[in-house]
């Protein structure tokens, strides 16, 4: 199994531009999580999907952030417009069917975002 | 407010020595507690996950303990290796819809030869 796949691995963009991060969860996993990690705030859960349905988006910082999961094998996290304070590493994680937020999560390698 | 506090923030030990990392939490109601290892530049990897009824769980040289009464957990690393150098993150899951995941700030461990 290839594990959780994220793209791009690195992204440098200018303030105001739209940024789209992509994630392919492990096949058969029905729960998907988006996280943000910074030195100041550590690891933060942004949003969690179960069976492609958003269950908890209380961690999404503001309306500039949106996430979709159109099918079981793909999710996107979009920032529009991006700001320098969005610079962070964004992780996607997936968890086996029916475990939801209770089970073991398998993390992708992350996308390092730098907004200038 | 749900909180997870980890100590120490950072730790340096010599290769071959043992060490213990601490995690105190206030999450209630409690569902489970996990320890993750995160190597620099990589995503976290799960080491252990413990529920209310479990008070110890091992994964190779890593042993996690849980005292649900005092709301404390520890991660003990035996015979440390250079590859143990990483950040170790404690994550507590609550047991209701509004009680998702609460993360500790992590302990950064450096193992020196």
Interface residues (C-beta under 8 A of the other chain):
Chain A: X4 X42 X43 X44 X45 X48 X56 X58 X91 X93 X101 X102 X103 X104 X105 X106 X107 X108 X109 X110
Chain B: X31 X32 X34 X42 X43 X44 X45 X46 X49 X89 X91 X93 X97 X100 X101 X103 X104 X105 X106
